[in-house]
Amino acid sequence: MSSRLECAQCGKIYPLDIRLRLCECGYPLLVTHQVEGSAGSELKAVIESRPLGVWRYLELLPKGIGEPVSLGEGGTYLQRAERLGRELGLRNLYLKNETMNPTGSFLDRGSTVEVTMALHSDIKCLECISRGNLAASLAAYAVKAGIPCRVYVLPGAEQAKILQALAYDAELIYASKKHDHAEDGHLVEPYNPFFLDGLKTSTLEILEQLDWNPPDAIFITMGTGSNLTATWKALDEAESFRLIGGDPPRLYGVQASGCAPIVEAFKKGLDKVEPKRGCKMIFPDISEPNPILGSVVLKAIRSSRGSAIMVEENEILESIKLLAKTEGILAEPAAAASIAALKIAVNDGLIDRSERVVCMITGSGLKDPASIRELFKLSYPKHVKISGTKLKILKLLSEKSMYGYELWKALKIAYGLEFKLPTIYQHLSELIRMGLIVSKPPERGLGRRMVRKYHLTESGRRVLAESQ
Ligand SMILES: [Zn+2]
């Protein structure tokens, strides 16, 4: 079997060379692999005889590149998500947990292939222009290979991820715009042909983990579009190498509403993505104003009969919480966006409830403490503002649990407060929603009527103490 580079747009062929990334027509190059010999069940047997990880799929990676530079990337868990599936109304939901990679992101799959190729091509310095995950991943693999790494940090970069790169001994240069890199270094972009070929192994793993029966749909977040392109490429190769048969999955590409040029082009029916002006960098790792793989991604989504979905910031943050509390996976916003999009797709009827669906969870929430902080501020307000009457209710309930009617009378006796009886129930239901009191199931009270007793919670006790 042999490999070469081919233009994703015009089909022009180039030799395998790490320094090539764009065709003379301006479009990205992809590695293509020729099938000459083992394929189908014979190839499956060879793959399955190797240890888990990116390098298990050697026949589908660039040839002739020597000993891998590896930190044990890939081989991540495909988690059957029964509890999250129940929440979303899906019976067969799976999560590809890429947070398990060495630096906490799916990009490690690309870094291992690119840095291995760089080491064996005598590259003297690795460079990247990044706002986050790519910097951390490349820096770690550069250290392992013993090659210096230079990171151009763009405005809006996520501090925790840049600190991670700094810890891996990268040289940081604060750049104002994208073309600030030096000529002597080898620039690693997520769409570099070898990098992208490494990314594709997450999809090969998904197929293998599902016994080579492709799922019905895959949800993937998009910045430059490299992960969706890699998925599309993996599915295409798995079919040509006769690893899978039947209908390929529908691909759903996901972007955040502040910067969603690919989704906008999809909705307008365009073949090319127009560069987006004034992009909001709320989630830098999926915010790319000018995605170079845009036209490839649009083709991939359309030919798979999938769709492009835009999600709002608050939907992303809520999805982080939902994923963590149902499946025990803490994702960063750029990763949880795929769950937010799945929710929309189910509600819009794009996904059938019995279909087999995979969401790629591309990066760990530990990399983005700021979003986690934001999330907790949404759910657990630090200062609960409550009115005088509610405070008096809490005070009375701190002395003893009471029925609504009993409480209404007690407010009159203790504080001289007089209002119509239904008002007390309005106050009580608001206090329940605030988590400050709870009501126990009804029991028989005086006069043989069924009544509900109200009790103060720990939060209620705390709020009361703080207000005194
Ligand atoms: Zn071309």
Boltz pocket constraint, residues with backbone or C-beta under 6 A from the ligand:
constraints:
  - pocket:
      binder: B
      contacts: [[A, 7], [A, 8], [A, 9], [A, 10], [A, 11], [A, 12], [A, 23], [A, 24], [A, 25], [A, 26], [A, 27]]
      max_distance: 6.0
